[in-house]
Amino acid sequence: MTRKIIVILILLLLAFYWLFDHYAPLPFNHESFGLYQHDIHRVLGVIFLIAAGLVAWKWKVKKNN
């Protein structure tokens, strides 16, 4: 049970990290690579949010069966 919650929390943290524009003080920012395009952050954030929702839904469906 706790492993499932940890996985979902990690996916949610990744989603929120990528959804919000992060700049120089945060790791893996685009400025450190010389890139200034932040649209990919939103795409990755949405993907991680969807993944967290699907994982939670799939585990809930398994639990009910």
mmCIF file of the N, C-alpha and C atoms, coordinates in Angstrom:
data_MODEL
# 
_entry.id   MODEL 
# 
loop_
_atom_site.group_PDB 
_atom_site.id 
_atom_site.type_symbol 
_atom_site.label_atom_id 
_atom_site.label_alt_id 
_atom_site.label_comp_id 
_atom_site.label_asym_id 
_atom_site.label_entity_id 
_atom_site.label_seq_id 
_atom_site.pdbx_PDB_ins_code 
_atom_site.Cartn_x 
_atom_site.Cartn_y 
_atom_site.Cartn_z 
_atom_site.occupancy 
_atom_site.B_iso_or_equiv 
_atom_site.pdbx_formal_charge 
_atom_site.auth_seq_id 
_atom_site.auth_comp_id 
_atom_site.auth_asym_id 
_atom_site.auth_atom_id 
_atom_site.pdbx_PDB_model_num 
ATOM 1   N N  . MET A 1 1  ? 0.827   -1.204 0.000   1.00 0.00 ? 1  MET A N  1 
ATOM 2   C CA . MET A 1 1  ? 0.000   0.000  0.000   1.00 0.00 ? 1  MET A CA 1 
ATOM 3   C C  . MET A 1 1  ? 0.864   1.257  0.000   1.00 0.00 ? 1  MET A C  1 
ATOM 4   N N  . THR A 1 2  ? 1.856   1.319  0.838   1.00 0.00 ? 2  THR A N  1 
ATOM 5   C CA . THR A 1 2  ? 2.676   2.532  0.912   1.00 0.00 ? 2  THR A CA 1 
ATOM 6   C C  . THR A 1 2  ? 3.516   2.716  -0.349  1.00 0.00 ? 2  THR A C  1 
ATOM 7   N N  . ARG A 1 3  ? 3.925   1.604  -0.973  1.00 0.00 ? 3  ARG A N  1 
ATOM 8   C CA . ARG A 1 3  ? 4.699   1.709  -2.207  1.00 0.00 ? 3  ARG A CA 1 
ATOM 9   C C  . ARG A 1 3  ? 3.876   2.380  -3.304  1.00 0.00 ? 3  ARG A C  1 
ATOM 10  N N  . LYS A 1 4  ? 2.599   2.048  -3.347  1.00 0.00 ? 4  LYS A N  1 
ATOM 11  C CA . LYS A 1 4  ? 1.718   2.627  -4.352  1.00 0.00 ? 4  LYS A CA 1 
ATOM 12  C C  . LYS A 1 4  ? 1.565   4.130  -4.137  1.00 0.00 ? 4  LYS A C  1 
ATOM 13  N N  . ILE A 1 5  ? 1.407   4.516  -2.901  1.00 0.00 ? 5  ILE A N  1 
ATOM 14  C CA . ILE A 1 5  ? 1.264   5.940  -2.587  1.00 0.00 ? 5  ILE A CA 1 
ATOM 15  C C  . ILE A 1 5  ? 2.547   6.694  -2.917  1.00 0.00 ? 5  ILE A C  1 
ATOM 16  N N  . ILE A 1 6  ? 3.682   6.102  -2.634  1.00 0.00 ? 6  ILE A N  1 
ATOM 17  C CA . ILE A 1 6  ? 4.969   6.744  -2.929  1.00 0.00 ? 6  ILE A CA 1 
ATOM 18  C C  . ILE A 1 6  ? 5.134   6.948  -4.431  1.00 0.00 ? 6  ILE A C  1 
ATOM 19  N N  . VAL A 1 7  ? 4.765   5.936  -5.227  1.00 0.00 ? 7  VAL A N  1 
ATOM 20  C CA . VAL A 1 7  ? 4.877   6.066  -6.678  1.00 0.00 ? 7  VAL A CA 1 
ATOM 21  C C  . VAL A 1 7  ? 3.975   7.186  -7.188  1.00 0.00 ? 7  VAL A C  1 
ATOM 22  N N  . ILE A 1 8  ? 2.747   7.246  -6.687  1.00 0.00 ? 8  ILE A N  1 
ATOM 23  C CA . ILE A 1 8  ? 1.818   8.290  -7.110  1.00 0.00 ? 8  ILE A CA 1 
ATOM 24  C C  . ILE A 1 8  ? 2.334   9.663  -6.695  1.00 0.00 ? 8  ILE A C  1 
ATOM 25  N N  . LEU A 1 9  ? 2.860   9.784  -5.480  1.00 0.00 ? 9  LEU A N  1 
ATOM 26  C CA . LEU A 1 9  ? 3.402   11.068 -5.024  1.00 0.00 ? 9  LEU A CA 1 
ATOM 27  C C  . LEU A 1 9  ? 4.597   11.518 -5.859  1.00 0.00 ? 9  LEU A C  1 
ATOM 28  N N  . ILE A 1 10 ? 5.452   10.577 -6.230  1.00 0.00 ? 10 ILE A N  1 
ATOM 29  C CA . ILE A 1 10 ? 6.605   10.915 -7.065  1.00 0.00 ? 10 ILE A CA 1 
ATOM 30  C C  . ILE A 1 10 ? 6.133   11.404 -8.431  1.00 0.00 ? 10 ILE A C  1 
ATOM 31  N N  . LEU A 1 11 ? 5.146   10.729 -9.007  1.00 0.00 ? 11 LEU A N  1 
ATOM 32  C CA . LEU A 1 11 ? 4.613   11.171 -10.292 1.00 0.00 ? 11 LEU A CA 1 
ATOM 33  C C  . LEU A 1 11 ? 3.988   12.562 -10.182 1.00 0.00 ? 11 LEU A C  1 
ATOM 34  N N  . LEU A 1 12 ? 3.276   12.816 -9.095  1.00 0.00 ? 12 LEU A N  1 
ATOM 35  C CA . LEU A 1 12 ? 2.673   14.133 -8.910  1.00 0.00 ? 12 LEU A CA 1 
ATOM 36  C C  . LEU A 1 12 ? 3.730   15.218 -8.705  1.00 0.00 ? 12 LEU A C  1 
ATOM 37  N N  . LEU A 1 13 ? 4.765   14.913 -7.940  1.00 0.00 ? 13 LEU A N  1 
ATOM 38  C CA . LEU A 1 13 ? 5.849   15.892 -7.752  1.00 0.00 ? 13 LEU A CA 1 
ATOM 39  C C  . LEU A 1 13 ? 6.541   16.204 -9.075  1.00 0.00 ? 13 LEU A C  1 
ATOM 40  N N  . LEU A 1 14 ? 6.788   15.174 -9.869  1.00 0.00 ? 14 LEU A N  1 
ATOM 41  C CA . LEU A 1 14 ? 7.387   15.404 -11.182 1.00 0.00 ? 14 LEU A CA 1 
ATOM 42  C C  . LEU A 1 14 ? 6.466   16.247 -12.058 1.00 0.00 ? 14 LEU A C  1 
ATOM 43  N N  . ALA A 1 15 ? 5.177   15.971 -11.992 1.00 0.00 ? 15 ALA A N  1 
ATOM 44  C CA . ALA A 1 15 ? 4.218   16.729 -12.793 1.00 0.00 ? 15 ALA A CA 1 
ATOM 45  C C  . ALA A 1 15 ? 4.239   18.203 -12.421 1.00 0.00 ? 15 ALA A C  1 
ATOM 46  N N  . PHE A 1 16 ? 4.176   18.486 -11.119 1.00 0.00 ? 16 PHE A N  1 
ATOM 47  C CA . PHE A 1 16 ? 4.164   19.885 -10.697 1.00 0.00 ? 16 PHE A CA 1 
ATOM 48  C C  . PHE A 1 16 ? 5.506   20.559 -10.959 1.00 0.00 ? 16 PHE A C  1 
ATOM 49  N N  . TYR A 1 17 ? 6.595   19.810 -10.854 1.00 0.00 ? 17 TYR A N  1 
ATOM 50  C CA . TYR A 1 17 ? 7.913   20.365 -11.150 1.00 0.00 ? 17 TYR A CA 1 
ATOM 51  C C  . TYR A 1 17 ? 7.985   20.795 -12.617 1.00 0.00 ? 17 TYR A C  1 
ATOM 52  N N  . TRP A 1 18 ? 7.466   19.960 -13.517 1.00 0.00 ? 18 TRP A N  1 
ATOM 53  C CA . TRP A 1 18 ? 7.539   20.283 -14.933 1.00 0.00 ? 18 TRP A CA 1 
ATOM 54  C C  . TRP A 1 18 ? 6.476   21.275 -15.368 1.00 0.00 ? 18 TRP A C  1 
ATOM 55  N N  . LEU A 1 19 ? 5.332   21.318 -14.672 1.00 0.00 ? 19 LEU A N  1 
ATOM 56  C CA . LEU A 1 19 ? 4.277   22.252 -15.070 1.00 0.00 ? 19 LEU A CA 1 
ATOM 57  C C  . LEU A 1 19 ? 4.658   23.711 -14.821 1.00 0.00 ? 19 LEU A C  1 
ATOM 58  N N  . PHE A 1 20 ? 5.329   23.952 -13.722 1.00 0.00 ? 20 PHE A N  1 
ATOM 59  C CA . PHE A 1 20 ? 5.719   25.321 -13.401 1.00 0.00 ? 20 PHE A CA 1 
ATOM 60  C C  . PHE A 1 20 ? 7.085   25.605 -14.005 1.00 0.00 ? 20 PHE A C  1 
ATOM 61  N N  . ASP A 1 21 ? 7.201   26.769 -14.620 1.00 0.00 ? 21 ASP A N  1 
ATOM 62  C CA . ASP A 1 21 ? 8.494   27.145 -15.198 1.00 0.00 ? 21 ASP A CA 1 
ATOM 63  C C  . ASP A 1 21 ? 9.534   27.204 -14.094 1.00 0.00 ? 21 ASP A C  1 
ATOM 64  N N  . HIS A 1 22 ? 10.614  26.495 -14.283 1.00 0.00 ? 22 HIS A N  1 
ATOM 65  C CA . HIS A 1 22 ? 11.682  26.560 -13.294 1.00 0.00 ? 22 HIS A CA 1 
ATOM 66  C C  . HIS A 1 22 ? 12.899  27.200 -13.946 1.00 0.00 ? 22 HIS A C  1 
ATOM 67  N N  . TYR A 1 23 ? 13.537  28.011 -13.161 1.00 0.00 ? 23 TYR A N  1 
ATOM 68  C CA . TYR A 1 23 ? 14.642  28.801 -13.661 1.00 0.00 ? 23 TYR A CA 1 
ATOM 69  C C  . TYR A 1 23 ? 15.934  28.413 -12.971 1.00 0.00 ? 23 TYR A C  1 
ATOM 70  N N  . ALA A 1 24 ? 16.935  29.205 -13.106 1.00 0.00 ? 24 ALA A N  1 
ATOM 71  C CA . ALA A 1 24 ? 18.309  28.897 -12.734 1.00 0.00 ? 24 ALA A CA 1 
ATOM 72  C C  . ALA A 1 24 ? 18.537  28.248 -11.362 1.00 0.00 ? 24 ALA A C  1 
ATOM 73  N N  . PRO A 1 25 ? 17.880  28.603 -10.297 1.00 0.00 ? 25 PRO A N  1 
ATOM 74  C CA . PRO A 1 25 ? 18.214  27.935 -9.034  1.00 0.00 ? 25 PRO A CA 1 
ATOM 75  C C  . PRO A 1 25 ? 17.811  26.457 -8.989  1.00 0.00 ? 25 PRO A C  1 
ATOM 76  N N  . LEU A 1 26 ? 16.839  26.056 -9.797  1.00 0.00 ? 26 LEU A N  1 
ATOM 77  C CA . LEU A 1 26 ? 16.372  24.676 -9.773  1.00 0.00 ? 26 LEU A CA 1 
ATOM 78  C C  . LEU A 1 26 ? 17.164  23.819 -10.755 1.00 0.00 ? 26 LEU A C  1 
ATOM 79  N N  . PRO A 1 27 ? 17.342  22.544 -10.433 1.00 0.00 ? 27 PRO A N  1 
ATOM 80  C CA . PRO A 1 27 ? 18.124  21.671 -11.323 1.00 0.00 ? 27 PRO A CA 1 
ATOM 81  C C  . PRO A 1 27 ? 17.384  21.376 -12.627 1.00 0.00 ? 27 PRO A C  1 
ATOM 82  N N  . PHE A 1 28 ? 18.135  20.999 -13.642 1.00 0.00 ? 28 PHE A N  1 
ATOM 83  C CA . PHE A 1 28 ? 17.621  20.628 -14.966 1.00 0.00 ? 28 PHE A CA 1 
ATOM 84  C C  . PHE A 1 28 ? 16.821  21.749 -15.625 1.00 0.00 ? 28 PHE A C  1 
ATOM 85  N N  . ASN A 1 29 ? 17.257  22.989 -15.400 1.00 0.00 ? 29 ASN A N  1 
ATOM 86  C CA . ASN A 1 29 ? 16.559  24.092 -16.047 1.00 0.00 ? 29 ASN A CA 1 
ATOM 87  C C  . ASN A 1 29 ? 17.115  24.281 -17.454 1.00 0.00 ? 29 ASN A C  1 
ATOM 88  N N  . HIS A 1 30 ? 16.315  24.905 -18.289 1.00 0.00 ? 30 HIS A N  1 
ATOM 89  C CA . HIS A 1 30 ? 16.724  25.081 -19.679 1.00 0.00 ? 30 HIS A CA 1 
ATOM 90  C C  . HIS A 1 30 ? 17.836  26.095 -19.841 1.00 0.00 ? 30 HIS A C  1 
ATOM 91  N N  . GLU A 1 31 ? 17.901  27.062 -18.956 1.00 0.00 ? 31 GLU A N  1 
ATOM 92  C CA . GLU A 1 31 ? 18.947  28.068 -19.077 1.00 0.00 ? 31 GLU A CA 1 
ATOM 93  C C  . GLU A 1 31 ? 20.336  27.442 -18.929 1.00 0.00 ? 31 GLU A C  1 
ATOM 94  N N  . SER A 1 32 ? 20.461  26.402 -18.103 1.00 0.00 ? 32 SER A N  1 
ATOM 95  C CA . SER A 1 32 ? 21.770  25.776 -17.923 1.00 0.00 ? 32 SER A CA 1 
ATOM 96  C C  . SER A 1 32 ? 22.223  25.046 -19.184 1.00 0.00 ? 32 SER A C  1 
ATOM 97  N N  . PHE A 1 33 ? 21.275  24.685 -20.051 1.00 0.00 ? 33 PHE A N  1 
ATOM 98  C CA . PHE A 1 33 ? 21.604  24.018 -21.307 1.00 0.00 ? 33 PHE A CA 1 
ATOM 99  C C  . PHE A 1 33 ? 21.618  24.980 -22.490 1.00 0.00 ? 33 PHE A C  1 
ATOM 100 N N  . GLY A 1 34 ? 21.313  26.241 -22.218 1.00 0.00 ? 34 GLY A N  1 
ATOM 101 C CA . GLY A 1 34 ? 21.280  27.226 -23.289 1.00 0.00 ? 34 GLY A CA 1 
ATOM 102 C C  . GLY A 1 34 ? 19.973  27.231 -24.058 1.00 0.00 ? 34 GLY A C  1 
ATOM 103 N N  . LEU A 1 35 ? 18.961  26.591 -23.529 1.00 0.00 ? 35 LEU A N  1 
ATOM 104 C CA . LEU A 1 35 ? 17.650  26.555 -24.179 1.00 0.00 ? 35 LEU A CA 1 
ATOM 105 C C  . LEU A 1 35 ? 16.691  27.457 -23.418 1.00 0.00 ? 35 LEU A C  1 
ATOM 106 N N  . TYR A 1 36 ? 15.828  28.120 -24.126 1.00 0.00 ? 36 TYR A N  1 
ATOM 107 C CA . TYR A 1 36 ? 14.903  29.028 -23.456 1.00 0.00 ? 36 TYR A CA 1 
ATOM 108 C C  . TYR A 1 36 ? 13.450  28.705 -23.794 1.00 0.00 ? 36 TYR A C  1 
ATOM 109 N N  . GLN A 1 37 ? 13.205  27.544 -24.354 1.00 0.00 ? 37 GLN A N  1 
ATOM 110 C CA . GLN A 1 37 ? 11.850  27.121 -24.702 1.00 0.00 ? 37 GLN A CA 1 
ATOM 111 C C  . GLN A 1 37 ? 11.262  26.342 -23.528 1.00 0.00 ? 37 GLN A C  1 
ATOM 112 N N  . HIS A 1 38 ? 10.168  26.834 -22.949 1.00 0.00 ? 38 HIS A N  1 
ATOM 113 C CA . HIS A 1 38 ? 9.584   26.183 -21.781 1.00 0.00 ? 38 HIS A CA 1 
ATOM 114 C C  . HIS A 1 38 ? 8.283   25.441 -22.092 1.00 0.00 ? 38 HIS A C  1 
ATOM 115 N N  . ASP A 1 39 ? 7.893   25.348 -23.346 1.00 0.00 ? 39 ASP A N  1 
ATOM 116 C CA . ASP A 1 39 ? 6.652   24.656 -23.683 1.00 0.00 ? 39 ASP A CA 1 
ATOM 117 C C  . ASP A 1 39 ? 6.728   23.164 -23.402 1.00 0.00 ? 39 ASP A C  1 
ATOM 118 N N  . ILE A 1 40 ? 7.897   22.581 -23.533 1.00 0.00 ? 40 ILE A N  1 
ATOM 119 C CA . ILE A 1 40 ? 8.040   21.145 -23.272 1.00 0.00 ? 40 ILE A CA 1 
ATOM 120 C C  . ILE A 1 40 ? 7.766   20.829 -21.805 1.00 0.00 ? 40 ILE A C  1 
ATOM 121 N N  . HIS A 1 41 ? 7.995   21.787 -20.919 1.00 0.00 ? 41 HIS A N  1 
ATOM 122 C CA . HIS A 1 41 ? 7.715   21.584 -19.497 1.00 0.00 ? 41 HIS A CA 1 
ATOM 123 C C  . HIS A 1 41 ? 6.238   21.288 -19.283 1.00 0.00 ? 41 HIS A C  1 
ATOM 124 N N  . ARG A 1 42 ? 5.405   22.060 -19.931 1.00 0.00 ? 42 ARG A N  1 
ATOM 125 C CA . ARG A 1 42 ? 3.963   21.860 -19.762 1.00 0.00 ? 42 ARG A CA 1 
ATOM 126 C C  . ARG A 1 42 ? 3.525   20.516 -20.314 1.00 0.00 ? 42 ARG A C  1 
ATOM 127 N N  . VAL A 1 43 ? 4.088   20.113 -21.427 1.00 0.00 ? 43 VAL A N  1 
ATOM 128 C CA . VAL A 1 43 ? 3.752   18.815 -22.017 1.00 0.00 ? 43 VAL A CA 1 
ATOM 129 C C  . VAL A 1 43 ? 4.156   17.689 -21.067 1.00 0.00 ? 43 VAL A C  1 
ATOM 130 N N  . LEU A 1 44 ? 5.368   17.754 -20.549 1.00 0.00 ? 44 LEU A N  1 
ATOM 131 C CA . LEU A 1 44 ? 5.828   16.722 -19.615 1.00 0.00 ? 44 LEU A CA 1 
ATOM 132 C C  . LEU A 1 44 ? 5.009   16.735 -18.328 1.00 0.00 ? 44 LEU A C  1 
ATOM 133 N N  . GLY A 1 45 ? 4.650   17.908 -17.850 1.00 0.00 ? 45 GLY A N  1 
ATOM 134 C CA . GLY A 1 45 ? 3.827   18.004 -16.647 1.00 0.00 ? 45 GLY A CA 1 
ATOM 135 C C  . GLY A 1 45 ? 2.478   17.345 -16.827 1.00 0.00 ? 45 GLY A C  1 
ATOM 136 N N  . VAL A 1 46 ? 1.851   17.594 -17.969 1.00 0.00 ? 46 VAL A N  1 
ATOM 137 C CA . VAL A 1 46 ? 0.555   16.964 -18.245 1.00 0.00 ? 46 VAL A CA 1 
ATOM 138 C C  . VAL A 1 46 ? 0.708   15.457 -18.376 1.00 0.00 ? 46 VAL A C  1 
ATOM 139 N N  . ILE A 1 47 ? 1.774   15.007 -19.007 1.00 0.00 ? 47 ILE A N  1 
ATOM 140 C CA . ILE A 1 47 ? 2.010   13.568 -19.149 1.00 0.00 ? 47 ILE A CA 1 
ATOM 141 C C  . ILE A 1 47 ? 2.168   12.911 -17.780 1.00 0.00 ? 47 ILE A C  1 
ATOM 142 N N  . PHE A 1 48 ? 2.926   13.538 -16.887 1.00 0.00 ? 48 PHE A N  1 
ATOM 143 C CA . PHE A 1 48 ? 3.096   12.971 -15.548 1.00 0.00 ? 48 PHE A CA 1 
ATOM 144 C C  . PHE A 1 48 ? 1.797   13.006 -14.744 1.00 0.00 ? 48 PHE A C  1 
ATOM 145 N N  . LEU A 1 49 ? 0.984   14.052 -14.912 1.00 0.00 ? 49 LEU A N  1 
ATOM 146 C CA . LEU A 1 49 ? -0.316  14.101 -14.236 1.00 0.00 ? 49 LEU A CA 1 
ATOM 147 C C  . LEU A 1 49 ? -1.226  12.980 -14.725 1.00 0.00 ? 49 LEU A C  1 
ATOM 148 N N  . ILE A 1 50 ? -1.254  12.776 -16.028 1.00 0.00 ? 50 ILE A N  1 
ATOM 149 C CA . ILE A 1 50 ? -2.067  11.693 -16.586 1.00 0.00 ? 50 ILE A CA 1 
ATOM 150 C C  . ILE A 1 50 ? -1.557  10.344 -16.100 1.00 0.00 ? 50 ILE A C  1 
ATOM 151 N N  . ALA A 1 51 ? -0.239  10.180 -16.071 1.00 0.00 ? 51 ALA A N  1 
ATOM 152 C CA . ALA A 1 51 ? 0.334   8.917  -15.596 1.00 0.00 ? 51 ALA A CA 1 
ATOM 153 C C  . ALA A 1 51 ? -0.037  8.651  -14.136 1.00 0.00 ? 51 ALA A C  1 
ATOM 154 N N  . ALA A 1 52 ? 0.025   9.680  -13.296 1.00 0.00 ? 52 ALA A N  1 
ATOM 155 C CA . ALA A 1 52 ? -0.347  9.514  -11.885 1.00 0.00 ? 52 ALA A CA 1 
ATOM 156 C C  . ALA A 1 52 ? -1.814  9.127  -11.766 1.00 0.00 ? 52 ALA A C  1 
ATOM 157 N N  . GLY A 1 53 ? -2.673  9.756  -12.542 1.00 0.00 ? 53 GLY A N  1 
ATOM 158 C CA . GLY A 1 53 ? -4.087  9.420  -12.519 1.00 0.00 ? 53 GLY A CA 1 
ATOM 159 C C  . GLY A 1 53 ? -4.355  8.012  -13.000 1.00 0.00 ? 53 GLY A C  1 
ATOM 160 N N  . LEU A 1 54 ? -3.689  7.607  -14.063 1.00 0.00 ? 54 LEU A N  1 
ATOM 161 C CA . LEU A 1 54 ? -3.880  6.247  -14.584 1.00 0.00 ? 54 LEU A CA 1 
ATOM 162 C C  . LEU A 1 54 ? -3.383  5.188  -13.608 1.00 0.00 ? 54 LEU A C  1 
ATOM 163 N N  . VAL A 1 55 ? -2.247  5.448  -12.990 1.00 0.00 ? 55 VAL A N  1 
ATOM 164 C CA . VAL A 1 55 ? -1.706  4.494  -12.010 1.00 0.00 ? 55 VAL A CA 1 
ATOM 165 C C  . VAL A 1 55 ? -2.653  4.367  -10.827 1.00 0.00 ? 55 VAL A C  1 
ATOM 166 N N  . ALA A 1 56 ? -3.134  5.489  -10.319 1.00 0.00 ? 56 ALA A N  1 
ATOM 167 C CA . ALA A 1 56 ? -4.056  5.455  -9.181  1.00 0.00 ? 56 ALA A CA 1 
ATOM 168 C C  . ALA A 1 56 ? -5.352  4.745  -9.558  1.00 0.00 ? 56 ALA A C  1 
ATOM 169 N N  . TRP A 1 57 ? -5.868  5.030  -10.733 1.00 0.00 ? 57 TRP A N  1 
ATOM 170 C CA . TRP A 1 57 ? -7.108  4.398  -11.185 1.00 0.00 ? 57 TRP A CA 1 
ATOM 171 C C  . TRP A 1 57 ? -6.932  2.897  -11.378 1.00 0.00 ? 57 TRP A C  1 
ATOM 172 N N  . LYS A 1 58 ? -5.823  2.507  -12.001 1.00 0.00 ? 58 LYS A N  1 
ATOM 173 C CA . LYS A 1 58 ? -5.565  1.083  -12.254 1.00 0.00 ? 58 LYS A CA 1 
ATOM 174 C C  . LYS A 1 58 ? -5.423  0.323  -10.936 1.00 0.00 ? 58 LYS A C  1 
ATOM 175 N N  . TRP A 1 59 ? -4.717  0.889  -9.968  1.00 0.00 ? 59 TRP A N  1 
ATOM 176 C CA . TRP A 1 59 ? -4.554  0.213  -8.690  1.00 0.00 ? 59 TRP A CA 1 
ATOM 177 C C  . TRP A 1 59 ? -5.876  0.157  -7.924  1.00 0.00 ? 59 TRP A C  1 
ATOM 178 N N  . LYS A 1 60 ? -6.718  1.170  -8.083  1.00 0.00 ? 60 LYS A N  1 
ATOM 179 C CA . LYS A 1 60 ? -8.010  1.156  -7.415  1.00 0.00 ? 60 LYS A CA 1 
ATOM 180 C C  . LYS A 1 60 ? -8.906  0.094  -8.039  1.00 0.00 ? 60 LYS A C  1 
ATOM 181 N N  . VAL A 1 61 ? -8.872  -0.039 -9.356  1.00 0.00 ? 61 VAL A N  1 
ATOM 182 C CA . VAL A 1 61 ? -9.669  -1.060 -10.040 1.00 0.00 ? 61 VAL A CA 1 
ATOM 183 C C  . VAL A 1 61 ? -9.204  -2.445 -9.617  1.00 0.00 ? 61 VAL A C  1 
ATOM 184 N N  . LYS A 1 62 ? -7.896  -2.659 -9.533  1.00 0.00 ? 62 LYS A N  1 
ATOM 185 C CA . LYS A 1 62 ? -7.367  -3.966 -9.086  1.00 0.00 ? 62 LYS A CA 1 
ATOM 186 C C  . LYS A 1 62 ? -7.809  -4.285 -7.668  1.00 0.00 ? 62 LYS A C  1 
ATOM 187 N N  . LYS A 1 63 ? -7.823  -3.270 -6.815  1.00 0.00 ? 63 LYS A N  1 
ATOM 188 C CA . LYS A 1 63 ? -8.187  -3.471 -5.412  1.00 0.00 ? 63 LYS A CA 1 
ATOM 189 C C  . LYS A 1 63 ? -9.656  -3.871 -5.289  1.00 0.00 ? 63 LYS A C  1 
ATOM 190 N N  . ASN A 1 64 ? -10.517 -3.310 -6.140  1.00 0.00 ? 64 ASN A N  1 
ATOM 191 C CA . ASN A 1 64 ? -11.945 -3.613 -6.074  1.00 0.00 ? 64 ASN A CA 1 
ATOM 192 C C  . ASN A 1 64 ? -12.284 -4.986 -6.633  1.00 0.00 ? 64 ASN A C  1 
ATOM 193 N N  . ASN A 1 65 ? -11.436 -5.559 -7.461  1.00 0.00 ? 65 ASN A N  1 
ATOM 194 C CA . ASN A 1 65 ? -11.709 -6.898 -8.034  1.00 0.00 ? 65 ASN A CA 1 
ATOM 195 C C  . ASN A 1 65 ? -11.338 -7.999 -7.115  1.00 0.00 ? 65 ASN A C  1 
# 
